[in-house]
Amino acid sequence: MKPSRGTPDFLLLFLTLGMVGFGIVMVFSASFTVSYWDMGNRWFFTQKQLIWAGIGMIMMLLTMNIPFQIYKKYYLLILALSFFMLLIVFIPGIGIERNGAKSWIGIDSFSIQPSEFAKLGLIVYLSALISKKNEKMKSFKQGLFPTLFITLIFFIMIALQPDYGTALILLVTAGIVIFVGGASFKHIFYLVFIGIIILPIFIFSAGYRISRFTSYLEPWSDPYGNGYHLIQSLIALGNGGILGTGFGKGIQKFFYLPYPQSDFIFSVIGEELGFIGVTLFIILFLLFLWRILILSLRSTETFGTLVGIGVTTSFAIQAFVNIGGVTGTIPITGVPLPFISTGGSSLIMSMTAIGLILSLSREKNRSTE
């Protein structure tokens, strides 16, 4: 007699828990100085991260125990909830503005970022819709346009906050899901071509974006202004050398690096654990992505495969943008490092996404046990 549910993929589960645990440890090291200076409690950010991790664990266990087909059945409800959360950010008195972006809802320091929920909701919606359309995805009117229309609505709503980093990650992730889902290569080529034309216009349409781009190209031309953040990050990585300065012994987190516990936590890892430490972390993260991709490709349904590819792409792009920004590979955009940086919304939704993949693995294991 077959069990009603299969066992989850324990390798992915352990990899996830390992990264969450490593993130909490590094959050403490990166944040105890600024926590004590700003809050009078060196454990402030660490305590918050532990709370978020606990909520994320509950969400992961909950989503992994819901039959995977339920997500496909209620994909429109998931989309509606995601859209509603994005919408209420713009309601006066509800949306919270920080650092020039109105991207949060909540109370004081305990708030959530609806755009993180929107990324996962859009992945589920696109995967379900594409799996229903099948060969119709080759048609622009019947296949590509409906998926593109919703994607652009989500993109515009996040960009208006404004949160361009998250908006671009959402757009690229959706594009990969749509392309893998069977959209015409010709249609995708035209859309990419239009994007290449629009991107330079977007960059040079605002002074602060121009300065951010030029500081990326030559940060030393303005070492105490636009280039300051990148220079301090590079100094941190240089200080680390091969073996690092040792856990907790980094210097740059002492009010040189901005947001060492979030946007620039990879710089702290590089300084304290060195080249070997960041290499081991990247290998662990790549193994984590590989496992999600393998589980998604083993799915017998298009929906499961596309959800897995979407989650993998989202994590991969977000990590690339964060690490690329702090190493000077690409312009800095202020995107958190998945599972490592502080931030309740990012951690909770990342663990929720893993819950979906673990639910998918249980469906597959049920048929083989």
C-alpha positions as CSV (number, residue, x, y, z in Angstrom):
1,M,0.0,0.0,0.0
2,K,1.5,3.3,-1.0
3,P,1.7,6.2,1.5
4,S,-0.6,9.2,0.9
5,R,2.4,11.5,0.8
6,G,6.0,10.9,-0.1
7,T,9.0,12.0,1.9
8,P,10.5,15.4,1.2
9,D,13.9,15.8,-0.3
10,F,16.1,15.9,2.7
11,L,19.2,17.1,0.9
12,L,17.4,20.3,-0.1
13,L,15.9,20.6,3.4
14,F,19.3,20.3,5.0
15,L,21.0,22.7,2.5
16,T,18.2,25.3,3.3
17,L,18.6,25.0,7.0
18,G,22.4,25.2,6.7
19,M,22.2,28.5,4.8
20,V,19.6,29.9,7.2
21,G,21.8,29.0,10.1
22,F,24.9,30.5,8.4
23,G,23.0,33.6,7.7
24,I,22.0,34.1,11.3
25,V,25.6,33.7,12.4
26,M,26.9,36.2,9.9
27,V,24.1,38.6,10.7
28,F,25.3,38.7,14.3
29,S,28.9,39.3,13.2
30,A,28.0,42.0,10.7
31,S,25.4,43.8,12.8
32,F,26.5,43.8,16.4
33,T,28.3,47.2,16.1
34,V,25.4,49.0,14.4
35,S,22.9,47.2,16.6
36,Y,24.6,48.5,19.8
37,W,25.1,52.0,18.4
38,D,21.6,52.5,17.1
39,M,19.5,50.3,19.4
40,G,21.7,49.8,22.5
41,N,21.4,46.1,22.0
42,R,24.1,44.2,20.1
43,W,21.7,41.3,19.5
44,F,18.9,43.5,17.9
45,F,19.2,42.4,14.3
46,T,20.1,38.9,15.2
47,Q,17.0,38.5,17.4
48,K,14.8,39.9,14.6
49,Q,16.4,37.4,12.1
50,L,15.8,34.5,14.5
51,I,12.1,35.6,14.7
52,W,11.9,35.8,10.9
53,A,13.6,32.5,10.5
54,G,11.1,30.9,12.9
55,I,8.2,32.3,10.9
56,G,9.9,31.2,7.7
57,M,10.3,27.7,9.2
58,I,6.5,27.6,9.9
59,M,5.7,28.7,6.4
60,M,8.1,26.2,4.9
61,L,6.6,23.3,6.9
62,L,3.1,24.5,6.0
63,T,3.7,24.8,2.3
64,M,5.6,21.5,2.0
65,N,2.6,19.7,3.6
66,I,0.1,21.1,1.2
67,P,-0.4,18.8,-1.9
68,F,1.4,20.5,-4.7
69,Q,-1.6,20.4,-7.1
70,I,-3.4,22.7,-4.7
71,Y,-1.2,25.5,-5.8
72,K,-2.1,24.9,-9.4
73,K,-5.8,24.7,-8.6
74,Y,-5.8,28.1,-6.8
75,Y,-3.3,30.0,-8.9
76,L,-5.7,32.8,-9.6
77,L,-6.3,33.3,-5.8
78,I,-2.5,33.4,-5.3
79,L,-2.2,36.0,-8.0
80,A,-5.1,38.1,-6.6
81,L,-3.5,38.1,-3.1
82,S,-0.1,39.1,-4.5
83,F,-1.7,41.9,-6.5
84,F,-3.7,43.1,-3.5
85,M,-0.5,43.3,-1.3
86,L,1.3,45.3,-4.0
87,L,-1.7,47.6,-4.2
88,I,-2.1,48.5,-0.5
89,V,1.5,49.8,-0.4
90,F,0.2,52.9,-2.2
91,I,-2.6,53.5,0.3
92,P,-1.7,56.5,2.5
93,G,-1.2,55.5,6.1
94,I,-0.5,51.8,5.2
95,G,2.6,52.0,3.0
96,I,5.8,52.6,4.8
97,E,8.5,54.7,3.1
98,R,12.2,54.0,3.8
99,N,15.3,55.3,1.9
100,G,13.0,57.0,-0.6
101,A,11.0,53.9,-1.5
102,K,7.5,53.1,-0.3
103,S,7.8,49.3,-0.4
104,W,6.8,48.1,3.0
105,I,3.6,47.6,5.1
106,G,3.5,46.9,8.8
107,I,4.3,48.5,12.1
108,D,7.6,50.2,12.9
109,S,10.6,47.8,12.4
110,F,8.4,44.7,12.0
111,S,7.2,45.1,8.4
112,I,7.0,43.1,5.3
113,Q,7.8,43.9,1.7
114,P,4.9,42.8,-0.6
115,S,7.2,42.7,-3.7
116,E,8.8,39.6,-2.3
117,F,5.4,37.9,-2.1
118,A,4.7,39.1,-5.6
119,K,7.7,37.4,-7.1
120,L,6.6,34.0,-5.8
121,G,3.0,34.6,-6.6
122,L,3.8,35.5,-10.2
123,I,5.9,32.4,-10.6
124,V,3.0,30.2,-9.5
125,Y,0.6,32.1,-11.7
126,L,2.7,31.9,-14.8
127,S,3.6,28.3,-14.3
128,A,-0.1,27.3,-13.9
129,L,-1.3,29.4,-16.8
130,I,1.5,28.2,-19.2
131,S,0.8,24.5,-18.2
132,K,-2.8,25.0,-19.2
133,K,-2.1,26.7,-22.5
134,N,0.6,24.2,-23.8
135,E,1.0,24.8,-27.5
136,K,-0.9,28.0,-27.5
137,M,2.2,29.7,-26.0
138,K,3.5,29.9,-29.5
139,S,0.8,32.3,-30.3
140,F,1.4,35.9,-29.3
141,K,-2.3,36.8,-28.8
142,Q,-3.5,33.5,-27.1
143,G,-0.3,32.6,-25.3
144,L,2.4,35.2,-24.7
145,F,0.2,38.3,-24.3
146,P,-1.8,37.2,-21.2
147,T,1.4,36.2,-19.4
148,L,3.2,39.3,-20.5
149,F,0.4,41.6,-19.5
150,I,0.3,40.4,-15.9
151,T,4.1,40.5,-15.7
152,L,4.2,44.1,-16.8
153,I,1.5,45.1,-14.4
154,F,3.5,43.6,-11.5
155,F,6.8,45.1,-12.9
156,I,5.3,48.6,-13.1
157,M,3.7,48.5,-9.6
158,I,7.1,47.5,-8.0
159,A,9.0,50.1,-10.2
160,L,6.7,52.8,-9.0
161,Q,7.5,52.3,-5.4
162,P,10.3,52.7,-6.6
163,D,12.2,49.4,-6.2
164,Y,14.0,48.9,-9.5
165,G,16.2,46.1,-8.4
166,T,13.3,43.8,-7.3
167,A,11.3,44.9,-10.4
168,L,14.1,43.8,-12.8
169,I,14.6,40.5,-10.9
170,L,10.8,39.8,-11.2
171,L,10.9,40.7,-14.9
172,V,13.9,38.5,-15.8
173,T,12.5,35.6,-13.8
174,A,9.1,35.9,-15.5
175,G,10.9,36.1,-18.9
176,I,12.8,32.8,-18.2
177,V,9.6,31.0,-17.1
178,I,7.7,32.2,-20.1
179,F,10.6,31.3,-22.5
180,V,11.0,27.8,-21.0
181,G,7.3,27.4,-21.0
182,G,7.3,27.4,-24.8
183,A,7.0,31.0,-26.0
184,S,8.2,31.6,-29.5
185,F,11.8,32.4,-29.8
186,K,11.0,35.1,-32.3
187,H,8.7,36.9,-29.9
188,I,11.2,36.6,-27.1
189,F,13.9,38.1,-29.3
190,Y,11.8,41.1,-30.2
191,L,11.0,41.7,-26.5
192,V,14.7,41.5,-25.5
193,F,15.6,43.8,-28.4
194,I,13.0,46.4,-27.2
195,G,14.4,46.0,-23.6
196,I,18.0,46.7,-24.8
197,I,16.8,49.9,-26.4
198,I,14.8,51.0,-23.4
199,L,17.4,50.2,-20.8
200,P,19.9,53.0,-21.7
201,I,17.0,55.5,-21.9
202,F,15.9,54.4,-18.4
203,I,19.4,54.7,-16.9
204,F,20.1,58.2,-18.3
205,S,16.6,59.6,-17.6
206,A,17.5,60.5,-14.0
207,G,20.5,62.1,-12.5
208,Y,21.0,59.7,-9.6
209,R,20.9,56.7,-11.9
210,I,23.6,58.3,-14.1
211,S,25.8,59.0,-11.0
212,R,25.3,55.4,-9.8
213,F,26.3,54.0,-13.2
214,T,29.3,56.3,-13.5
215,S,30.4,55.4,-9.9
216,Y,30.3,51.8,-10.9
217,L,32.5,52.4,-13.9
218,E,35.0,54.5,-11.9
219,P,34.3,54.6,-8.1
220,W,37.6,56.4,-7.4
221,S,36.5,59.4,-9.3
222,D,34.3,60.3,-6.3
223,P,35.7,58.3,-3.3
224,Y,33.7,60.2,-0.7
225,G,30.4,60.5,-2.7
226,N,28.9,58.1,-5.2
227,G,31.9,55.7,-5.2
228,Y,32.2,55.4,-1.4
229,H,30.0,52.3,-0.9
230,L,31.7,50.3,-3.6
231,I,35.2,51.4,-2.5
232,Q,34.5,50.3,1.2
233,S,33.2,47.0,-0.1
234,L,36.3,46.4,-2.2
235,I,38.5,47.3,0.8
236,A,36.6,44.7,3.0
237,L,37.1,42.0,0.4
238,G,40.8,43.0,0.0
239,N,41.3,42.9,3.8
240,G,40.0,39.3,3.8
241,G,42.7,37.9,1.6
242,I,42.8,34.1,1.4
243,L,41.9,33.1,4.9
244,G,40.1,36.2,6.2
245,T,40.6,38.2,9.4
246,G,38.6,35.7,11.4
247,F,35.0,35.6,12.5
248,G,33.8,38.8,14.2
249,K,37.2,40.5,13.5
250,G,36.3,42.5,10.4
251,I,37.0,46.2,10.4
252,Q,34.8,47.6,7.7
253,K,31.5,46.9,9.5
254,F,32.6,49.5,12.0
255,F,30.6,52.3,10.2
256,Y,32.6,52.1,6.9
257,L,30.3,49.7,5.1
258,P,26.7,50.8,4.7
259,Y,24.1,48.2,5.8
260,P,26.7,45.5,6.6
261,Q,23.9,43.2,7.9
262,S,21.9,43.4,4.7
263,D,23.1,44.8,1.3
264,F,26.8,44.4,2.0
265,I,26.8,41.2,4.1
266,F,28.8,39.4,1.4
267,S,31.6,41.9,1.9
268,V,31.7,41.1,5.6
269,I,31.8,37.4,4.7
270,G,34.7,38.1,2.4
271,E,36.6,40.1,5.0
272,E,36.2,37.7,7.9
273,L,36.2,34.3,6.1
274,G,38.4,35.3,3.2
275,F,38.5,33.9,-0.3
276,I,38.2,30.3,0.9
277,G,35.1,31.2,2.9
278,V,33.3,32.9,0.1
279,T,34.3,30.2,-2.3
280,L,32.8,27.5,0.0
281,F,29.6,29.6,0.4
282,I,29.2,30.0,-3.3
283,I,29.7,26.3,-3.9
284,L,27.1,25.6,-1.2
285,F,24.7,28.0,-2.9
286,L,25.3,26.5,-6.3
287,L,24.6,23.0,-4.9
288,F,21.4,24.4,-3.4
289,L,20.3,25.8,-6.8
290,W,21.3,22.6,-8.6
291,R,19.2,20.5,-6.2
292,I,16.1,22.7,-6.8
293,L,16.6,22.5,-10.6
294,I,17.1,18.7,-10.5
295,L,13.9,18.2,-8.4
296,S,11.9,20.5,-10.8
297,L,13.2,18.6,-13.9
298,R,12.1,15.3,-12.4
299,S,8.5,16.5,-12.2
300,T,6.1,14.8,-14.5
301,E,4.1,17.9,-15.0
302,T,4.9,21.2,-16.7
303,F,3.6,23.1,-13.8
304,G,6.0,21.6,-11.3
305,T,9.0,22.0,-13.7
306,L,8.2,25.7,-14.3
307,V,7.7,26.5,-10.6
308,G,11.1,25.0,-9.9
309,I,12.8,26.8,-12.7
310,G,11.2,30.1,-11.6
311,V,12.3,29.7,-8.0
312,T,15.9,28.7,-9.1
313,T,16.1,31.7,-11.5
314,S,14.8,34.1,-8.8
315,F,17.4,33.0,-6.3
316,A,20.2,32.9,-8.8
317,I,19.5,36.3,-10.2
318,Q,19.1,37.9,-6.7
319,A,22.4,36.4,-5.5
320,F,24.2,37.5,-8.7
321,V,22.9,41.0,-8.4
322,N,23.9,41.2,-4.7
323,I,27.3,39.7,-5.1
324,G,27.9,41.4,-8.4
325,G,27.1,44.8,-6.9
326,V,29.4,44.5,-3.9
327,T,32.3,43.2,-6.0
328,G,32.0,45.9,-8.6
329,T,30.9,43.5,-11.3
330,I,27.6,45.3,-11.9
331,P,26.1,48.6,-10.4
332,I,24.9,48.4,-6.8
333,T,21.1,48.0,-6.6
334,G,20.5,47.3,-2.9
335,V,19.2,43.7,-3.3
336,P,19.5,41.3,-0.3
337,L,21.5,38.1,-0.5
338,P,18.9,35.2,-0.2
339,F,18.9,33.5,3.1
340,I,21.8,35.5,4.4
341,S,20.9,39.2,4.6
342,T,18.6,40.6,7.2
343,G,15.1,41.1,6.1
344,G,11.9,39.3,7.1
345,S,10.1,39.4,3.8
346,S,13.1,38.0,1.8
347,L,13.8,35.2,4.3
348,I,10.1,34.2,4.9
349,M,9.3,34.1,1.2
350,S,12.5,32.3,0.3
351,M,11.7,29.6,2.8
352,T,8.1,29.5,1.6
353,A,9.4,28.9,-1.9
354,I,11.5,26.1,-0.7
355,G,8.4,24.6,0.9
356,L,6.8,24.6,-2.5
357,I,9.7,22.7,-3.9
358,L,9.7,20.2,-1.0
359,S,6.0,19.7,-1.7
360,L,6.9,19.0,-5.3
361,S,9.5,16.5,-4.2
362,R,7.0,14.7,-2.0
363,E,4.7,14.3,-5.0
364,K,7.5,12.7,-7.0
365,N,8.7,10.5,-4.1
366,R,5.1,9.2,-3.5
367,S,5.2,7.6,-7.0
368,T,8.5,5.8,-6.3
369,E,8.1,4.6,-2.7
